[in-house]
């Protein structure tokens, strides 16, 4: 008879550190959050932290990477089941951000972490890599759904860049002034753009 696993896997440890870091960053701020505090909040030792990440900066980059990977997997799943633009957007509106994605549930923290990493010039290429992955995915979604609807897009890559800028902009506006920026602002804007394209 095999013995049951009692120690968490490496992936389990990372997920708990991501969740703990999100809580600690939100409570104390990124700069004031220490590795010891993050590790303790996750129920681990400082050694467990360093067995997974070289520094707090590495943890933050890994959190951003995890968020992008989860987002891409989610969108690919939706795309496999909803082929036309209207169906895809309706499905996207109906889904909630994963409870297992700390940054999906905390848009302000997500933005803070991006800016934190962007301040270190040598780490900006890592952010750029994730931005390019998001753009590539959205370009694929635009091309696939428009083709299924019997139409096309002249430049899917540019359409992708515009859509992501629009989404990021509305997210920031909602954080600053939620009264004038409804939660569905991005979806309303996409719907209006599609109407303009058809007219």
C-alpha positions as CSV (number, residue, x, y, z in Angstrom):
1,X,0.0,0.0,0.0
2,X,1.4,3.4,-1.0
3,X,1.7,6.1,1.6
4,X,-0.5,9.2,1.1
5,X,1.3,12.4,0.2
6,X,1.5,14.7,3.2
7,X,3.7,17.4,1.8
8,X,2.3,19.9,-0.7
9,X,3.5,19.7,-4.3
10,X,5.6,22.4,-5.8
11,X,2.6,23.7,-7.7
12,X,0.5,23.7,-4.5
13,X,3.2,25.6,-2.7
14,X,3.4,28.2,-5.4
15,X,-0.3,28.7,-5.5
16,X,-0.5,29.2,-1.7
17,X,2.4,31.7,-2.0
18,X,0.6,33.6,-4.7
19,X,-2.6,33.8,-2.7
20,X,-0.7,34.8,0.5
21,X,1.3,37.4,-1.4
22,X,-1.9,39.0,-2.9
23,X,-3.3,39.3,0.6
24,X,-0.1,40.7,2.1
25,X,0.4,43.2,-0.8
26,X,-3.1,44.4,-0.5
27,X,-2.8,44.9,3.3
28,X,0.7,46.3,3.5
29,X,1.7,47.5,0.1
30,X,4.2,45.9,-2.2
31,X,7.2,47.7,-0.9
32,X,6.5,47.0,2.8
33,X,5.7,43.3,2.3
34,X,8.6,41.1,3.4
35,X,9.4,37.6,2.2
36,X,9.1,36.4,5.8
37,X,5.6,37.9,6.1
38,X,4.5,36.4,2.7
39,X,5.9,32.9,3.6
40,X,4.3,33.0,7.1
41,X,0.9,34.1,5.6
42,X,1.1,31.0,3.3
43,X,2.0,28.7,6.2
44,X,5.6,28.2,5.0
45,X,9.1,29.0,6.2
46,X,11.4,31.5,4.5
47,X,13.3,28.4,3.2
48,X,10.2,27.2,1.4
49,X,9.9,30.6,-0.3
50,X,13.4,30.5,-1.5
51,X,13.1,27.0,-2.8
52,X,10.5,28.4,-5.3
53,X,11.6,32.0,-5.9
54,X,14.9,33.8,-5.8
55,X,13.4,37.1,-4.6
56,X,10.2,39.0,-4.1
57,X,10.5,40.4,-7.6
58,X,10.7,36.9,-9.0
59,X,7.5,36.0,-7.1
60,X,5.7,39.0,-8.6
61,X,6.8,38.2,-12.1
62,X,5.6,34.6,-11.5
63,X,2.2,35.9,-10.3
64,X,1.8,37.9,-13.4
65,X,2.8,35.0,-15.6
66,X,0.4,32.7,-13.8
67,X,-2.4,35.2,-14.3
68,X,-1.8,35.5,-18.0
69,X,-1.6,31.7,-18.4
70,X,-4.9,31.3,-16.6
71,X,-6.5,34.0,-18.7
72,X,-5.2,32.4,-22.0
73,X,-6.5,28.9,-20.9
74,X,-9.9,30.4,-20.0
75,X,-10.2,32.3,-23.3
76,X,-9.2,29.2,-25.4
77,X,-11.8,27.2,-23.6
78,X,-14.5,29.7,-24.4
79,X,-13.3,30.0,-28.0
80,X,-13.6,26.2,-28.4
81,X,-17.3,26.4,-27.4
82,X,-18.4,29.7,-28.8
83,X,-17.4,30.5,-32.3
84,X,-19.2,33.6,-33.4
85,X,-18.4,37.1,-32.0
86,X,-21.8,37.5,-30.4
87,X,-21.7,34.1,-28.8
88,X,-18.2,34.6,-27.6
89,X,-18.8,38.0,-26.0
90,X,-22.0,36.7,-24.4
91,X,-20.1,33.8,-22.9
92,X,-17.3,36.1,-21.7
93,X,-19.8,38.4,-20.0
94,X,-21.4,35.5,-18.2
95,X,-18.2,34.1,-16.8
96,X,-16.7,35.1,-13.5
97,X,-13.0,35.5,-12.9
98,X,-11.6,32.4,-11.4
99,X,-11.5,32.2,-7.6
100,X,-8.2,30.5,-8.0
101,X,-6.6,33.5,-9.7
102,X,-5.7,36.1,-7.0
103,X,-5.0,38.8,-9.6
104,X,-8.2,38.1,-11.5
105,X,-10.1,39.0,-8.3
106,X,-8.0,42.1,-7.6
107,X,-7.6,44.4,-10.6
108,X,-6.1,47.2,-8.6
109,X,-3.4,44.9,-7.3
110,X,-2.8,43.5,-10.8
111,X,-2.2,47.0,-12.1
112,X,0.1,47.8,-9.2
113,X,2.2,44.7,-9.8
114,X,2.6,45.6,-13.5
115,X,3.7,49.1,-12.6
116,X,6.1,47.7,-9.9
117,X,7.8,45.4,-12.4
118,X,7.7,48.1,-15.2
119,X,9.8,50.4,-13.0
120,X,12.7,48.0,-13.3
121,X,13.8,48.5,-16.9
122,X,15.6,45.2,-17.1
123,X,12.4,43.4,-16.2
124,X,10.2,45.2,-18.8
125,X,10.9,42.6,-21.5
126,X,9.2,40.0,-19.2
127,X,6.1,42.2,-19.2
128,X,6.3,42.7,-22.9
129,X,6.4,39.0,-23.5
130,X,3.1,38.6,-21.6
131,X,1.6,41.5,-23.4
132,X,2.5,39.9,-26.8
133,X,1.0,36.6,-25.6
134,X,-2.3,38.4,-24.8
135,X,-2.3,40.2,-28.1
136,X,-1.6,37.0,-30.1
137,X,-4.5,35.3,-28.3
138,X,-7.0,38.2,-28.9
139,X,-5.9,38.4,-32.6
140,X,-6.7,34.7,-32.8
141,X,-10.1,35.1,-31.2
142,X,-10.9,38.1,-33.5
143,X,-9.9,36.1,-36.6
144,X,-11.7,32.9,-35.6
145,X,-15.0,34.5,-34.5
146,X,-15.2,36.9,-37.4
147,X,-14.5,34.1,-39.9
148,X,-17.2,32.0,-38.3
149,X,-19.6,34.9,-38.7
150,X,-18.7,35.1,-42.4
151,X,-16.7,38.3,-42.2
152,X,-13.1,39.2,-41.8
153,X,-10.8,41.7,-40.2
154,X,-8.1,43.5,-42.3
155,X,-5.5,43.5,-39.5
156,X,-6.3,41.2,-36.5
157,X,-3.1,42.2,-34.7
158,X,-4.0,45.9,-34.7
159,X,-7.6,45.0,-33.7
160,X,-6.2,43.0,-30.8
161,X,-4.0,45.9,-29.7
162,X,-7.0,48.3,-29.8
163,X,-9.2,45.9,-27.8
164,X,-6.6,45.2,-25.1
165,X,-5.9,49.0,-24.7
166,X,-9.7,49.6,-24.5
167,X,-10.1,46.9,-21.9
168,X,-7.1,48.1,-19.8
169,X,-8.4,51.7,-20.1
170,X,-11.9,50.9,-18.9
171,X,-10.5,48.8,-16.0
172,X,-8.4,51.7,-14.9
173,X,-11.3,54.2,-15.3
174,X,-13.6,51.9,-13.2
175,X,-11.0,51.7,-10.4
176,X,-10.8,55.5,-10.4
177,X,-14.4,56.4,-10.9
178,X,-16.8,53.5,-10.8
179,X,-19.9,55.8,-10.8
180,X,-19.2,56.9,-14.3
181,X,-17.7,53.7,-15.6
182,X,-20.2,50.8,-15.4
183,X,-18.8,47.3,-15.0
184,X,-19.9,46.4,-18.6
185,X,-18.3,49.4,-20.2
186,X,-15.8,47.3,-22.2
187,X,-18.5,45.0,-23.6
188,X,-20.7,47.9,-24.5
189,X,-17.8,49.5,-26.3
190,X,-17.0,46.3,-28.2
191,X,-20.7,46.1,-29.2
192,X,-20.7,49.7,-30.4
193,X,-17.5,49.1,-32.4
194,X,-19.1,46.1,-34.1
195,X,-22.1,48.1,-35.0
196,X,-19.9,50.8,-36.5
197,X,-18.0,48.2,-38.5
198,X,-21.3,46.9,-40.0
199,X,-22.7,50.3,-40.9
